[in-house]
């Protein structure tokens, strides 16, 4: 095992352009956890610790680092920092009066530019699941089938497994034993199918930068086991550069019913036809970065829903801090 190296750095980035908590814990990536120094996660074969102040994004990166690699650029690309949220807020608000109500700097969600293999298999795990369970499943995939990156403070860190590792014959039975349920077969069969198609290269050929349309990319992804409309949209948006892709989940459907397409209010479920109607309407309204606008509107809805819990959590934290402060002098 090579020596674990460490590098620290900072990138100019205003809080109004990035809310780390919402971006890293909002259901895009499932490998970020809270830590004393901010948020710790794994991407690009390294372990990253991120935090921020009013003007800068601060990072520590660990692993088998190379002197030839510009880690500022890797992190900037991962968070798509070259795209100004402020400029797009203005554009979206001009065409959508409802969006104006979501113009809150605390909702500065960024669409991550993620590895397509990790994104694809992570979202196969997302079917009928919550973020906590998906995160546990993704971590199990890495521990069971991924390559070890390094050890830090007695903890071992693993990369996301390759397609070849996931197509092994024993994978399905191991994942069933680990309580992946029906997703076990989807993961194994999709890995096998991808390997036959050309592996990661086949997936990368679906990127927008290769002049492949969003519709074509989505159709191709949906030929794989376990990938329906919403999962295909998530993969397109978060790892293939199709920032116009709009994953229509329950929350976005409810927003569309309430604010944009009132004739859908009597509908109970998102059928393929309704998915297409919602996606097409919002896509035309919000434009080339419609998927990003969707993420901000989604975040605003979740924030409002969770606001009482956050207030209560902060209140308890404050009370605990006061309790500690009153107890400390007595201990002397």
C-alpha positions in Angstrom: 0.0 0.0 0.0 1.3 3.4 -1.0 1.9 6.2 1.6 -1.2 8.2 2.5 -0.6 11.9 1.6 -2.5 15.0 2.7 -3.2 18.3 1.1 -5.1 21.3 2.3 -6.5 24.2 0.3 -9.2 26.7 -0.2 -11.3 28.0 -3.1 -13.1 31.4 -3.3 -16.8 30.6 -3.0 -19.5 32.6 -1.3 -22.1 30.9 0.9 -24.8 32.3 -1.4 -23.3 30.1 -4.2 -23.0 26.9 -2.1 -24.8 25.4 0.8 -22.6 22.4 1.7 -25.2 20.6 3.9 -28.0 20.7 1.3 -25.7 19.8 -1.5 -24.0 16.9 0.1 -26.9 15.5 2.1 -29.7 16.2 -0.3 -30.0 12.8 -2.0 -27.5 13.3 -4.8 -24.5 11.5 -3.3 -24.6 8.9 -0.5 -21.0 8.9 0.6 -20.8 12.1 2.7 -21.0 12.2 6.5 -20.9 14.9 9.1 -17.6 15.2 11.0 -16.1 17.6 13.5 -14.4 19.5 10.7 -17.4 19.7 8.4 -18.3 17.0 5.9 -16.2 13.9 5.0 -16.7 12.0 1.8 -15.1 10.0 -1.0 -14.8 10.9 -4.7 -12.2 10.7 -7.4 -10.4 8.0 -5.4 -9.6 10.3 -2.4 -11.0 11.1 1.0 -12.2 14.7 1.2 -13.1 16.9 4.2 -15.0 20.0 3.3 -16.1 23.1 5.3 -16.9 26.7 4.4 -16.9 30.3 5.7 -18.6 33.3 4.2 -16.1 33.7 1.4 -14.2 30.4 0.9 -14.7 26.6 0.5 -12.0 24.9 2.6 -10.8 21.3 1.9 -8.4 18.6 3.1 -7.8 15.8 0.7 -6.1 12.5 1.6 -5.1 9.4 -0.2 -2.5 8.4 -2.8 -2.1 12.0 -4.0 -0.2 13.0 -7.1 1.9 16.2 -7.3 0.8 16.6 -10.9 -2.9 16.8 -10.0 -4.6 20.2 -9.3 -7.0 19.3 -6.5 -8.6 22.8 -6.5 -9.7 22.0 -10.0 -11.0 18.6 -9.2 -13.2 19.9 -6.3 -14.3 22.9 -8.4 -15.4 20.6 -11.2 -17.2 18.2 -8.8 -19.2 21.1 -7.4 -19.6 22.8 -10.8 -18.3 26.1 -9.4 -17.8 27.6 -12.8 -21.6 28.0 -13.0 -23.0 31.1 -11.2 -26.1 30.4 -9.1 -26.8 34.1 -8.7 -27.0 34.6 -12.5 -29.4 31.6 -12.9 -31.5 32.6 -9.9 -32.2 35.8 -11.8 -33.1 34.0 -15.1 -35.4 31.5 -13.4 -37.2 34.2 -11.4 -37.8 36.3 -14.5 -39.7 33.5 -16.2 -41.3 31.9 -13.1 -43.1 34.0 -10.4 -43.3 30.9 -8.2 -39.5 30.5 -8.3 -39.1 34.0 -6.9 -40.5 32.7 -3.6 -37.6 30.2 -3.4 -34.9 32.9 -3.8 -33.3 32.3 -0.5 -29.5 32.2 -0.3 -29.7 29.3 2.2 -31.1 27.1 -0.6 -27.8 27.3 -2.6 -27.8 23.7 -3.8 -25.3 22.7 -6.5 -25.7 19.8 -8.8 -22.7 17.5 -8.2 -20.7 16.2 -11.2 -20.3 12.6 -10.1 -18.8 9.4 -11.4 -21.4 7.7 -13.6 -20.8 4.1 -12.4 -21.3 5.1 -8.7 -24.3 7.2 -9.5 -26.0 4.5 -11.6 -25.6 1.7 -9.0 -26.4 4.1 -6.1 -29.7 5.1 -7.7 -30.6 1.4 -8.3 -30.4 1.1 -4.5 -32.6 4.2 -4.2 -35.8 2.4 -5.4 -38.4 2.5 -2.6 -35.8 3.6 -0.1 -34.7 6.5 2.1 -31.4 8.3 2.2 -30.1 6.6 5.3 -30.7 3.1 4.0 -29.3 4.0 0.5 -26.2 5.4 2.2 -25.8 2.1 4.1 -26.2 0.0 1.0 -23.7 2.1 -1.0 -21.2 1.8 1.9 -21.7 -2.0 1.9 -21.0 -2.2 -1.8 -17.7 -0.3 -1.3 -16.6 -2.4 1.7 -17.5 -5.7 0.0 -16.4 -5.1 -3.6 -14.4 -1.8 -3.7 -10.6 -1.3 -3.7 -9.1 0.0 -0.5 -7.9 3.6 -0.8 -6.2 4.1 2.5 -6.5 4.0 6.3 -7.0 7.2 8.3 -7.2 7.2 12.2 -7.7 3.4 12.2 -10.6 3.5 9.7 -10.3 2.0 6.3 -11.7 3.8 3.3 -12.8 2.1 0.0 -13.5 3.3 -3.5 -16.8 2.5 -5.2 -16.5 -0.9 -7.0 -16.0 -1.2 -10.7 -18.5 -2.7 -13.1 -16.2 -5.8 -13.5 -16.2 -6.4 -9.7 -20.0 -6.2 -9.5 -20.6 -8.7 -12.4 -19.0 -11.6 -10.5 -21.3 -14.6 -10.1 -21.3 -14.4 -6.2 -22.4 -10.7 -6.1 -26.2 -11.4 -6.2 -26.2 -14.0 -3.4 -23.9 -11.8 -1.2 -26.1 -8.8 -1.6 -29.2 -10.8 -0.9 -27.5 -12.0 2.3 -26.8 -8.3 3.1 -30.5 -7.5 2.8 -30.5 -5.7 -0.6 -33.7 -7.5 -1.5 -34.7 -7.4 -5.2 -32.0 -4.7 -5.8 -29.4 -7.5 -5.5 -30.5 -9.0 -8.9 -30.7 -5.6 -10.5 -27.2 -4.7 -9.5 -25.6 -8.0 -10.7 -27.6 -8.1 -13.9 -26.9 -4.5 -14.8 -23.2 -4.9 -14.2 -23.3 -8.0 -16.4 -25.2 -6.1 -19.1 -22.9 -3.1 -18.9 -19.8 -5.2 -19.2 -21.2 -6.7 -22.4 -22.0 -3.3 -23.8 -18.5 -1.9 -23.3 -18.5 -1.1 -19.6 -17.9 2.5 -18.3 -17.0 3.7 -21.8 -20.5 2.9 -23.0 -21.9 5.0 -20.1 -19.5 7.9 -20.8 -20.6 7.9 -24.4 -24.0 9.1 -23.2 -22.6 12.3 -21.8 -24.0 15.6 -23.1 -20.5 16.7 -24.1 -20.5 13.9 -26.7 -23.5 15.5 -28.4 -25.9 12.9 -27.1 -29.4 14.3 -26.4 -30.9 13.9 -22.9 -33.8 11.8 -24.4 -31.4 9.4 -26.1 -29.3 9.0 -23.0 -32.4 8.3 -20.9 -33.7 5.8 -23.4 -30.4 3.9 -23.4 -30.2 3.9 -19.6 -33.7 2.5 -19.4 -32.6 -0.6 -21.3 -30.7 -1.7 -18.2 -32.3 -3.8 -15.4 -33.7 -1.8 -12.5 -33.6 1.6 -14.2 -36.9 3.4 -14.8 -37.8 7.0 -15.7 -36.8 8.7 -12.4 -33.6 6.8 -11.9 -32.5 7.4 -15.5 -33.2 11.1 -15.0 -31.1 11.2 -11.8 -28.2 9.5 -13.7 -28.5 12.0 -16.6 -28.6 15.0 -14.3 -25.9 14.1 -11.8 -23.3 12.3 -13.8 -23.9 12.7 -17.6 -24.1 16.5 -17.8 -27.7 16.7 -18.9 -28.6 19.5 -16.5 -32.0 19.8 -18.2 -33.1 16.4 -16.8 -35.9 16.7 -14.2 -36.4 13.7 -11.9 -40.1 13.7 -11.0 -40.5 12.3 -7.5 -43.4 12.7 -5.1 -42.2 16.1 -3.9 -41.8 17.6 -7.4 -45.1 16.1 -8.4 -46.8 17.8 -5.5 -45.1 21.1 -6.3 -46.3 20.8 -9.9 -49.9 20.1 -8.8 -49.9 23.0 -6.4 -48.1 25.7 -8.4 -47.9 24.8 -12.1 -50.3 22.2 -13.3 -53.5 22.4 -11.2 -55.4 20.1 -13.4 -53.2 17.2 -12.0 -54.4 17.8 -8.4 -56.8 14.8 -8.6 -54.0 12.5 -9.7 -52.6 10.3 -7.0 -49.6 8.7 -8.6 -46.9 9.6 -11.1 -47.6 7.6 -14.2 -45.2 7.7 -17.2 -47.6 10.1 -19.0 -47.8 12.5 -16.0 -44.0 12.2 -15.5 -43.6 13.4 -19.1 -46.1 16.2 -18.7 -44.5 17.6 -15.5 -40.9 17.1 -16.9 -41.8 18.8 -20.2 -43.6 21.7 -18.7 -40.9 22.5 -16.1 -38.2 21.9 -18.7 -39.6 24.5 -21.1 -40.2 26.9 -18.2 -36.7 26.7 -16.6 -34.6 26.1 -19.7 -31.2 24.4 -20.1 -30.5 24.1 -16.4 -34.0 23.0 -15.5 -32.8 20.0 -13.4 -30.8 22.4 -11.3 -33.8 24.7 -10.8 -35.8 21.6 -9.8 -33.2 20.8 -7.1 -33.5 24.3 -5.6 -37.3 24.2 -5.6 -37.2 20.7 -4.1 -34.8 21.9 -1.4 -37.0 24.8 -0.5 -40.0 22.4 -0.1 -38.0 20.0 2.1 -36.6 22.9 4.2 -40.0 24.3 4.9 -41.3 20.8 5.9 -38.3 20.2 8.2 -38.1 23.7 9.6 -39.9 22.8 12.9 -37.5 19.9 13.4 -34.5 22.1 12.8 -35.7 24.8 15.2 -36.3 22.1 17.9 -32.8 20.6 17.2 -31.1 24.0 17.5 -33.1 24.7 20.7 -32.0 21.4 22.3 -28.4 22.1 21.2 -28.5 25.5 22.8 -30.1 24.2 26.0 -27.4 21.5 26.2 -24.6 24.0 25.7 -26.1 26.2 28.4 -26.3 23.1 30.7 -22.7 22.3 30.1 -21.7 26.0 30.8 -23.5 26.0 34.1 -22.0 22.6 35.1 -18.4 23.4 34.3 -17.8 25.9 37.1 -19.3 23.4 39.7 -16.8 20.8 38.6 -13.8 22.9 39.7 
